Amino acid sequence: MLKYLVVIGVIAFVYFVFIKKKPLKSTKKQDDDTKANEMVECYKCHIYCELDEAILSNGHYYCCESCLKG
Ligand SMILES: [Zn+2]
């Protein structure tokens, strides 16, 4: 009986990890696809970076923290 519980537990765990991981990945990919076109110019160095990765501060986008500080 205990053996069955362990097997079921392992299967449930693998299943849970699989199910939990898969939609997360596809959702992120979809997110990346939809946001791929959204590029913003860094206020400091004028490099274009994805909106996802840009830092918004005082109404301006920055590509990284060093641009934000400098
Ligand atoms: Zn920059």
PDB file of the backbone (N, CA, C, O) and the ligand in Angstrom, with CONECT records:
HET     ZN  A 101       1
ATOM      1  N   MET A   1       0.836  -1.210   0.000  1.00  0.00           N
ATOM      2  CA  MET A   1       0.000   0.000   0.000  1.00  0.00           C
ATOM      3  C   MET A   1       0.869   1.257   0.000  1.00  0.00           C
ATOM      4  O   MET A   1       0.616   2.209  -0.738  1.00  0.00           O
ATOM      5  N   LEU A   2       1.885   1.233   0.838  1.00  0.00           N
ATOM      6  CA  LEU A   2       2.778   2.385   0.922  1.00  0.00           C
ATOM      7  C   LEU A   2       3.497   2.593  -0.410  1.00  0.00           C
ATOM      8  O   LEU A   2       3.749   3.716  -0.846  1.00  0.00           O
ATOM      9  N   LYS A   3       3.812   1.465  -1.030  1.00  0.00           N
ATOM     10  CA  LYS A   3       4.502   1.508  -2.306  1.00  0.00           C
ATOM     11  C   LYS A   3       3.657   2.234  -3.352  1.00  0.00           C
ATOM     12  O   LYS A   3       4.157   3.039  -4.138  1.00  0.00           O
ATOM     13  N   TYR A   4       2.375   1.925  -3.333  1.00  0.00           N
ATOM     14  CA  TYR A   4       1.457   2.564  -4.281  1.00  0.00           C
ATOM     15  C   TYR A   4       1.385   4.068  -4.041  1.00  0.00           C
ATOM     16  O   TYR A   4       1.358   4.875  -4.971  1.00  0.00           O
ATOM     17  N   LEU A   5       1.356   4.405  -2.777  1.00  0.00           N
ATOM     18  CA  LEU A   5       1.264   5.829  -2.426  1.00  0.00           C
ATOM     19  C   LEU A   5       2.494   6.597  -2.929  1.00  0.00           C
ATOM     20  O   LEU A   5       2.399   7.718  -3.427  1.00  0.00           O
ATOM     21  N   VAL A   6       3.654   5.938  -2.775  1.00  0.00           N
ATOM     22  CA  VAL A   6       4.897   6.576  -3.227  1.00  0.00           C
ATOM     23  C   VAL A   6       4.871   6.745  -4.739  1.00  0.00           C
ATOM     24  O   VAL A   6       5.236   7.796  -5.267  1.00  0.00           O
ATOM     25  N   VAL A   7       4.430   5.689  -5.434  1.00  0.00           N
ATOM     26  CA  VAL A   7       4.369   5.749  -6.898  1.00  0.00           C
ATOM     27  C   VAL A   7       3.399   6.834  -7.342  1.00  0.00           C
ATOM     28  O   VAL A   7       3.696   7.633  -8.230  1.00  0.00           O
ATOM     29  N   ILE A   8       2.246   6.844  -6.708  1.00  0.00           N
ATOM     30  CA  ILE A   8       1.239   7.857  -7.050  1.00  0.00           C
ATOM     31  C   ILE A   8       1.782   9.252  -6.746  1.00  0.00           C
ATOM     32  O   ILE A   8       1.568  10.202  -7.499  1.00  0.00           O
ATOM     33  N   GLY A   9       2.483   9.346  -5.634  1.00  0.00           N
ATOM     34  CA  GLY A   9       3.063  10.630  -5.259  1.00  0.00           C
ATOM     35  C   GLY A   9       4.065  11.112  -6.284  1.00  0.00           C
ATOM     36  O   GLY A   9       4.082  12.285  -6.655  1.00  0.00           O
ATOM     37  N   VAL A  10       4.904  10.190  -6.740  1.00  0.00           N
ATOM     38  CA  VAL A  10       5.918  10.552  -7.739  1.00  0.00           C
ATOM     39  C   VAL A  10       5.251  10.966  -9.043  1.00  0.00           C
ATOM     40  O   VAL A  10       5.627  11.964  -9.658  1.00  0.00           O
ATOM     41  N   ILE A  11       4.260  10.188  -9.453  1.00  0.00           N
ATOM     42  CA  ILE A  11       3.544  10.501 -10.700  1.00  0.00           C
ATOM     43  C   ILE A  11       2.855  11.860 -10.578  1.00  0.00           C
ATOM     44  O   ILE A  11       2.903  12.686 -11.490  1.00  0.00           O
ATOM     45  N   ALA A  12       2.222  12.065  -9.444  1.00  0.00           N
ATOM     46  CA  ALA A  12       1.529  13.336  -9.219  1.00  0.00           C
ATOM     47  C   ALA A  12       2.518  14.496  -9.254  1.00  0.00           C
ATOM     48  O   ALA A  12       2.237  15.559  -9.807  1.00  0.00           O
ATOM     49  N   PHE A  13       3.670  14.267  -8.656  1.00  0.00           N
ATOM     50  CA  PHE A  13       4.693  15.305  -8.615  1.00  0.00           C
ATOM     51  C   PHE A  13       5.188  15.646 -10.018  1.00  0.00           C
ATOM     52  O   PHE A  13       5.272  16.815 -10.395  1.00  0.00           O
ATOM     53  N   VAL A  14       5.516  14.598 -10.785  1.00  0.00           N
ATOM     54  CA  VAL A  14       5.993  14.794 -12.158  1.00  0.00           C
ATOM     55  C   VAL A  14       4.909  15.471 -12.989  1.00  0.00           C
ATOM     56  O   VAL A  14       5.173  16.403 -13.749  1.00  0.00           O
ATOM     57  N   TYR A  15       3.688  14.981 -12.827  1.00  0.00           N
ATOM     58  CA  TYR A  15       2.544  15.527 -13.554  1.00  0.00           C
ATOM     59  C   TYR A  15       2.375  17.005 -13.219  1.00  0.00           C
ATOM     60  O   TYR A  15       2.183  17.843 -14.101  1.00  0.00           O
ATOM     61  N   PHE A  16       2.449  17.300 -11.944  1.00  0.00           N
ATOM     62  CA  PHE A  16       2.254  18.670 -11.467  1.00  0.00           C
ATOM     63  C   PHE A  16       3.342  19.598 -12.026  1.00  0.00           C
ATOM     64  O   PHE A  16       3.065  20.704 -12.490  1.00  0.00           O
ATOM     65  N   VAL A  17       4.584  19.111 -11.966  1.00  0.00           N
ATOM     66  CA  VAL A  17       5.701  19.917 -12.465  1.00  0.00           C
ATOM     67  C   VAL A  17       5.546  20.155 -13.962  1.00  0.00           C
ATOM     68  O   VAL A  17       5.759  21.259 -14.464  1.00  0.00           O
ATOM     69  N   PHE A  18       5.165  19.078 -14.665  1.00  0.00           N
ATOM     70  CA  PHE A  18       4.998  19.157 -16.115  1.00  0.00           C
ATOM     71  C   PHE A  18       3.904  20.144 -16.472  1.00  0.00           C
ATOM     72  O   PHE A  18       4.090  21.037 -17.298  1.00  0.00           O
ATOM     73  N   ILE A  19       2.760  19.963 -15.831  1.00  0.00           N
ATOM     74  CA  ILE A  19       1.591  20.800 -16.134  1.00  0.00           C
ATOM     75  C   ILE A  19       1.872  22.241 -15.743  1.00  0.00           C
ATOM     76  O   ILE A  19       1.481  23.180 -16.436  1.00  0.00           O
ATOM     77  N   LYS A  20       2.544  22.392 -14.643  1.00  0.00           N
ATOM     78  CA  LYS A  20       2.800  23.745 -14.157  1.00  0.00           C
ATOM     79  C   LYS A  20       3.830  24.462 -15.026  1.00  0.00           C
ATOM     80  O   LYS A  20       3.752  25.670 -15.253  1.00  0.00           O
ATOM     81  N   LYS A  21       4.794  23.681 -15.502  1.00  0.00           N
ATOM     82  CA  LYS A  21       5.875  24.270 -16.272  1.00  0.00           C
ATOM     83  C   LYS A  21       5.446  24.646 -17.689  1.00  0.00           C
ATOM     84  O   LYS A  21       5.791  25.705 -18.213  1.00  0.00           O
ATOM     85  N   LYS A  22       4.669  23.722 -18.292  1.00  0.00           N
ATOM     86  CA  LYS A  22       4.356  23.874 -19.702  1.00  0.00           C
ATOM     87  C   LYS A  22       3.556  25.151 -20.022  1.00  0.00           C
ATOM     88  O   LYS A  22       3.952  25.917 -20.901  1.00  0.00           O
ATOM     89  N   PRO A  23       2.447  25.383 -19.325  1.00  0.00           N
ATOM     90  CA  PRO A  23       1.677  26.593 -19.650  1.00  0.00           C
ATOM     91  C   PRO A  23       2.457  27.861 -19.345  1.00  0.00           C
ATOM     92  O   PRO A  23       2.304  28.870 -20.034  1.00  0.00           O
ATOM     93  N   LEU A  24       3.284  27.811 -18.325  1.00  0.00           N
ATOM     94  CA  LEU A  24       4.087  28.955 -17.940  1.00  0.00           C
ATOM     95  C   LEU A  24       5.028  29.327 -19.082  1.00  0.00           C
ATOM     96  O   LEU A  24       5.214  30.498 -19.411  1.00  0.00           O
ATOM     97  N   LYS A  25       5.618  28.282 -19.679  1.00  0.00           N
ATOM     98  CA  LYS A  25       6.561  28.494 -20.753  1.00  0.00           C
ATOM     99  C   LYS A  25       5.859  29.062 -21.987  1.00  0.00           C
ATOM    100  O   LYS A  25       6.329  30.015 -22.609  1.00  0.00           O
ATOM    101  N   SER A  26       4.717  28.450 -22.324  1.00  0.00           N
ATOM    102  CA  SER A  26       4.005  28.882 -23.521  1.00  0.00           C
ATOM    103  C   SER A  26       3.443  30.285 -23.316  1.00  0.00           C
ATOM    104  O   SER A  26       3.398  31.086 -24.250  1.00  0.00           O
ATOM    105  N   THR A  27       3.020  30.574 -22.097  1.00  0.00           N
ATOM    106  CA  THR A  27       2.486  31.899 -21.812  1.00  0.00           C
ATOM    107  C   THR A  27       3.588  32.940 -21.972  1.00  0.00           C
ATOM    108  O   THR A  27       3.374  34.019 -22.525  1.00  0.00           O
ATOM    109  N   LYS A  28       4.779  32.586 -21.470  1.00  0.00           N
ATOM    110  CA  LYS A  28       5.883  33.519 -21.578  1.00  0.00           C
ATOM    111  C   LYS A  28       6.272  33.734 -23.035  1.00  0.00           C
ATOM    112  O   LYS A  28       6.598  34.846 -23.452  1.00  0.00           O
ATOM    113  N   LYS A  29       6.231  32.639 -23.805  1.00  0.00           N
ATOM    114  CA  LYS A  29       6.584  32.745 -25.214  1.00  0.00           C
ATOM    115  C   LYS A  29       5.581  33.641 -25.933  1.00  0.00           C
ATOM    116  O   LYS A  29       5.951  34.488 -26.746  1.00  0.00           O
ATOM    117  N   GLN A  30       4.314  33.440 -25.618  1.00  0.00           N
ATOM    118  CA  GLN A  30       3.278  34.276 -26.212  1.00  0.00           C
ATOM    119  C   GLN A  30       3.516  35.732 -25.818  1.00  0.00           C
ATOM    120  O   GLN A  30       3.383  36.649 -26.628  1.00  0.00           O
ATOM    121  N   ASP A  31       3.861  35.905 -24.584  1.00  0.00           N
ATOM    122  CA  ASP A  31       4.115  37.237 -24.074  1.00  0.00           C
ATOM    123  C   ASP A  31       5.264  37.885 -24.848  1.00  0.00           C
ATOM    124  O   ASP A  31       5.196  39.050 -25.238  1.00  0.00           O
ATOM    125  N   ASP A  32       6.310  37.102 -25.055  1.00  0.00           N
ATOM    126  CA  ASP A  32       7.465  37.607 -25.775  1.00  0.00           C
ATOM    127  C   ASP A  32       7.097  37.949 -27.208  1.00  0.00           C
ATOM    128  O   ASP A  32       7.562  38.944 -27.763  1.00  0.00           O
ATOM    129  N   ASP A  33       6.247  37.104 -27.803  1.00  0.00           N
ATOM    130  CA  ASP A  33       5.848  37.330 -29.182  1.00  0.00           C
ATOM    131  C   ASP A  33       5.055  38.624 -29.317  1.00  0.00           C
ATOM    132  O   ASP A  33       5.273  39.413 -30.236  1.00  0.00           O
ATOM    133  N   THR A  34       4.142  38.820 -28.395  1.00  0.00           N
ATOM    134  CA  THR A  34       3.297  40.001 -28.492  1.00  0.00           C
ATOM    135  C   THR A  34       4.075  41.265 -28.169  1.00  0.00           C
ATOM    136  O   THR A  34       3.759  42.344 -28.670  1.00  0.00           O
ATOM    137  N   LYS A  35       5.080  41.128 -27.340  1.00  0.00           N
ATOM    138  CA  LYS A  35       5.842  42.297 -26.935  1.00  0.00           C
ATOM    139  C   LYS A  35       7.108  42.484 -27.765  1.00  0.00           C
ATOM    140  O   LYS A  35       7.865  43.434 -27.567  1.00  0.00           O
ATOM    141  N   ALA A  36       7.321  41.562 -28.693  1.00  0.00           N
ATOM    142  CA  ALA A  36       8.551  41.609 -29.471  1.00  0.00           C
ATOM    143  C   ALA A  36       8.643  42.897 -30.274  1.00  0.00           C
ATOM    144  O   ALA A  36       9.733  43.417 -30.512  1.00  0.00           O
ATOM    145  N   ASN A  37       7.489  43.404 -30.688  1.00  0.00           N
ATOM    146  CA  ASN A  37       7.495  44.601 -31.515  1.00  0.00           C
ATOM    147  C   ASN A  37       7.596  45.878 -30.685  1.00  0.00           C
ATOM    148  O   ASN A  37       7.877  46.960 -31.201  1.00  0.00           O
ATOM    149  N   GLU A  38       7.365  45.721 -29.413  1.00  0.00           N
ATOM    150  CA  GLU A  38       7.381  46.910 -28.565  1.00  0.00           C
ATOM    151  C   GLU A  38       8.805  47.209 -28.118  1.00  0.00           C
ATOM    152  O   GLU A  38       9.289  46.677 -27.119  1.00  0.00           O
ATOM    153  N   MET A  39       9.452  48.060 -28.873  1.00  0.00           N
ATOM    154  CA  MET A  39      10.814  48.456 -28.546  1.00  0.00           C
ATOM    155  C   MET A  39      10.793  49.908 -28.078  1.00  0.00           C
ATOM    156  O   MET A  39      10.072  50.750 -28.613  1.00  0.00           O
ATOM    157  N   VAL A  40      11.596  50.163 -27.077  1.00  0.00           N
ATOM    158  CA  VAL A  40      11.675  51.533 -26.570  1.00  0.00           C
ATOM    159  C   VAL A  40      13.128  52.000 -26.615  1.00  0.00           C
ATOM    160  O   VAL A  40      14.062  51.209 -26.476  1.00  0.00           O
ATOM    161  N   GLU A  41      13.288  53.297 -26.811  1.00  0.00           N
ATOM    162  CA  GLU A  41      14.637  53.847 -26.904  1.00  0.00           C
ATOM    163  C   GLU A  41      15.115  54.268 -25.523  1.00  0.00           C
ATOM    164  O   GLU A  41      14.397  54.917 -24.763  1.00  0.00           O
ATOM    165  N   CYS A  42      16.325  53.886 -25.230  1.00  0.00           N
ATOM    166  CA  CYS A  42      16.919  54.293 -23.963  1.00  0.00           C
ATOM    167  C   CYS A  42      17.133  55.799 -23.968  1.00  0.00           C
ATOM    168  O   CYS A  42      17.698  56.352 -24.911  1.00  0.00           O
ATOM    169  N   TYR A  43      16.685  56.445 -22.927  1.00  0.00           N
ATOM    170  CA  TYR A  43      16.770  57.909 -22.847  1.00  0.00           C
ATOM    171  C   TYR A  43      18.226  58.378 -22.775  1.00  0.00           C
ATOM    172  O   TYR A  43      18.556  59.491 -23.185  1.00  0.00           O
ATOM    173  N   LYS A  44      19.075  57.517 -22.254  1.00  0.00           N
ATOM    174  CA  LYS A  44      20.477  57.884 -22.034  1.00  0.00           C
ATOM    175  C   LYS A  44      21.363  57.566 -23.239  1.00  0.00           C
ATOM    176  O   LYS A  44      22.025  58.448 -23.786  1.00  0.00           O
ATOM    177  N   CYS A  45      21.365  56.300 -23.641  1.00  0.00           N
ATOM    178  CA  CYS A  45      22.300  55.887 -24.692  1.00  0.00           C
ATOM    179  C   CYS A  45      21.616  55.650 -26.035  1.00  0.00           C
ATOM    180  O   CYS A  45      22.282  55.308 -27.012  1.00  0.00           O
ATOM    181  N   HIS A  46      20.304  55.826 -26.097  1.00  0.00           N
ATOM    182  CA  HIS A  46      19.522  55.737 -27.324  1.00  0.00           C
ATOM    183  C   HIS A  46      19.573  54.374 -27.978  1.00  0.00           C
ATOM    184  O   HIS A  46      19.323  54.236 -29.175  1.00  0.00           O
ATOM    185  N   ILE A  47      19.897  53.373 -27.191  1.00  0.00           N
ATOM    186  CA  ILE A  47      19.822  52.001 -27.690  1.00  0.00           C
ATOM    187  C   ILE A  47      18.388  51.519 -27.533  1.00  0.00           C
ATOM    188  O   ILE A  47      17.732  51.778 -26.524  1.00  0.00           O
ATOM    189  N   TYR A  48      17.923  50.817 -28.544  1.00  0.00           N
ATOM    190  CA  TYR A  48      16.575  50.268 -28.452  1.00  0.00           C
ATOM    191  C   TYR A  48      16.591  48.928 -27.719  1.00  0.00           C
ATOM    192  O   TYR A  48      17.397  48.048 -28.020  1.00  0.00           O
ATOM    193  N   CYS A  49      15.707  48.797 -26.773  1.00  0.00           N
ATOM    194  CA  CYS A  49      15.593  47.542 -26.066  1.00  0.00           C
ATOM    195  C   CYS A  49      14.117  47.202 -25.901  1.00  0.00           C
ATOM    196  O   CYS A  49      13.244  48.056 -26.055  1.00  0.00           O
ATOM    197  N   GLU A  50      13.862  45.953 -25.589  1.00  0.00           N
ATOM    198  CA  GLU A  50      12.481  45.520 -25.438  1.00  0.00           C
ATOM    199  C   GLU A  50      11.840  46.185 -24.235  1.00  0.00           C
ATOM    200  O   GLU A  50      12.458  46.387 -23.190  1.00  0.00           O
ATOM    201  N   LEU A  51      10.594  46.511 -24.427  1.00  0.00           N
ATOM    202  CA  LEU A  51       9.832  47.165 -23.370  1.00  0.00           C
ATOM    203  C   LEU A  51       9.859  46.353 -22.084  1.00  0.00           C
ATOM    204  O   LEU A  51       9.872  46.884 -20.974  1.00  0.00           O
ATOM    205  N   ASP A  52       9.868  45.034 -22.288  1.00  0.00           N
ATOM    206  CA  ASP A  52       9.915  44.103 -21.170  1.00  0.00           C
ATOM    207  C   ASP A  52      11.134  44.335 -20.283  1.00  0.00           C
ATOM    208  O   ASP A  52      11.059  44.235 -19.058  1.00  0.00           O
ATOM    209  N   GLU A  53      12.262  44.647 -20.928  1.00  0.00           N
ATOM    210  CA  GLU A  53      13.523  44.750 -20.200  1.00  0.00           C
ATOM    211  C   GLU A  53      13.859  46.187 -19.834  1.00  0.00           C
ATOM    212  O   GLU A  53      14.784  46.439 -19.063  1.00  0.00           O
ATOM    213  N   ALA A  54      13.115  47.115 -20.383  1.00  0.00           N
ATOM    214  CA  ALA A  54      13.408  48.519 -20.139  1.00  0.00           C
ATOM    215  C   ALA A  54      12.977  48.923 -18.733  1.00  0.00           C
ATOM    216  O   ALA A  54      12.064  48.344 -18.143  1.00  0.00           O
ATOM    217  N   ILE A  55      13.659  49.925 -18.227  1.00  0.00           N
ATOM    218  CA  ILE A  55      13.322  50.457 -16.905  1.00  0.00           C
ATOM    219  C   ILE A  55      12.650  51.814 -17.108  1.00  0.00           C
ATOM    220  O   ILE A  55      13.221  52.708 -17.733  1.00  0.00           O
ATOM    221  N   LEU A  56      11.471  51.958 -16.593  1.00  0.00           N
ATOM    222  CA  LEU A  56      10.730  53.212 -16.736  1.00  0.00           C
ATOM    223  C   LEU A  56      10.957  54.080 -15.515  1.00  0.00           C
ATOM    224  O   LEU A  56      10.700  53.671 -14.383  1.00  0.00           O
ATOM    225  N   SER A  57      11.440  55.275 -15.762  1.00  0.00           N
ATOM    226  CA  SER A  57      11.684  56.191 -14.656  1.00  0.00           C
ATOM    227  C   SER A  57      11.419  57.616 -15.108  1.00  0.00           C
ATOM    228  O   SER A  57      11.964  58.052 -16.122  1.00  0.00           O
ATOM    229  N   ASN A  58      10.606  58.334 -14.386  1.00  0.00           N
ATOM    230  CA  ASN A  58      10.257  59.726 -14.692  1.00  0.00           C
ATOM    231  C   ASN A  58       9.780  59.896 -16.130  1.00  0.00           C
ATOM    232  O   ASN A  58      10.076  60.902 -16.775  1.00  0.00           O
ATOM    233  N   GLY A  59       9.048  58.917 -16.622  1.00  0.00           N
ATOM    234  CA  GLY A  59       8.496  59.026 -17.966  1.00  0.00           C
ATOM    235  C   GLY A  59       9.473  58.690 -19.069  1.00  0.00           C
ATOM    236  O   GLY A  59       9.140  58.820 -20.247  1.00  0.00           O
ATOM    237  N   HIS A  60      10.673  58.261 -18.714  1.00  0.00           N
ATOM    238  CA  HIS A  60      11.665  57.890 -19.709  1.00  0.00           C
ATOM    239  C   HIS A  60      12.072  56.437 -19.512  1.00  0.00           C
ATOM    240  O   HIS A  60      12.090  55.915 -18.397  1.00  0.00           O
ATOM    241  N   TYR A  61      12.399  55.804 -20.636  1.00  0.00           N
ATOM    242  CA  TYR A  61      12.841  54.418 -20.570  1.00  0.00           C
ATOM    243  C   TYR A  61      14.363  54.347 -20.590  1.00  0.00           C
ATOM    244  O   TYR A  61      15.037  55.105 -21.288  1.00  0.00           O
ATOM    245  N   TYR A  62      14.864  53.432 -19.819  1.00  0.00           N
ATOM    246  CA  TYR A  62      16.312  53.206 -19.784  1.00  0.00           C
ATOM    247  C   TYR A  62      16.583  51.727 -20.042  1.00  0.00           C
ATOM    248  O   TYR A  62      15.812  50.862 -19.626  1.00  0.00           O
ATOM    249  N   CYS A  63      17.699  51.446 -20.742  1.00  0.00           N
ATOM    250  CA  CYS A  63      17.986  50.073 -21.124  1.00  0.00           C
ATOM    251  C   CYS A  63      18.529  49.284 -19.953  1.00  0.00           C
ATOM    252  O   CYS A  63      18.348  48.068 -19.890  1.00  0.00           O
ATOM    253  N   CYS A  64      19.186  49.948 -19.032  1.00  0.00           N
ATOM    254  CA  CYS A  64      19.771  49.243 -17.913  1.00  0.00           C
ATOM    255  C   CYS A  64      19.905  50.203 -16.723  1.00  0.00           C
ATOM    256  O   CYS A  64      19.653  51.402 -16.837  1.00  0.00           O
ATOM    257  N   GLU A  65      20.298  49.654 -15.614  1.00  0.00           N
ATOM    258  CA  GLU A  65      20.369  50.467 -14.391  1.00  0.00           C
ATOM    259  C   GLU A  65      21.496  51.500 -14.443  1.00  0.00           C
ATOM    260  O   GLU A  65      21.394  52.571 -13.844  1.00  0.00           O
ATOM    261  N   SER A  66      22.570  51.169 -15.165  1.00  0.00           N
ATOM    262  CA  SER A  66      23.679  52.117 -15.231  1.00  0.00           C
ATOM    263  C   SER A  66      23.261  53.364 -16.010  1.00  0.00           C
ATOM    264  O   SER A  66      23.701  54.472 -15.703  1.00  0.00           O
ATOM    265  N   CYS A  67      22.402  53.176 -17.029  1.00  0.00           N
ATOM    266  CA  CYS A  67      21.875  54.324 -17.757  1.00  0.00           C
ATOM    267  C   CYS A  67      20.914  55.114 -16.874  1.00  0.00           C
ATOM    268  O   CYS A  67      20.853  56.342 -16.929  1.00  0.00           O
ATOM    269  N   LEU A  68      20.189  54.393 -16.083  1.00  0.00           N
ATOM    270  CA  LEU A  68      19.228  55.039 -15.187  1.00  0.00           C
ATOM    271  C   LEU A  68      19.941  55.919 -14.167  1.00  0.00           C
ATOM    272  O   LEU A  68      19.485  57.012 -13.830  1.00  0.00           O
ATOM    273  N   LYS A  69      21.065  55.413 -13.690  1.00  0.00           N
ATOM    274  CA  LYS A  69      21.819  56.152 -12.663  1.00  0.00           C
ATOM    275  C   LYS A  69      22.664  57.252 -13.282  1.00  0.00           C
ATOM    276  O   LYS A  69      22.799  58.349 -12.740  1.00  0.00           O
ATOM    277  N   GLY A  70      23.240  56.911 -14.466  1.00  0.00           N
ATOM    278  CA  GLY A  70      24.202  57.840 -15.059  1.00  0.00           C
ATOM    279  C   GLY A  70      23.495  58.891 -15.889  1.00  0.00           C
ATOM    280  O   GLY A  70      24.146  59.761 -16.467  1.00  0.00           O
TER     281      GLY A  70
HETATM  282 ZN    ZN A 101      20.996  52.862 -22.111  1.00  0.00          ZN2+
END
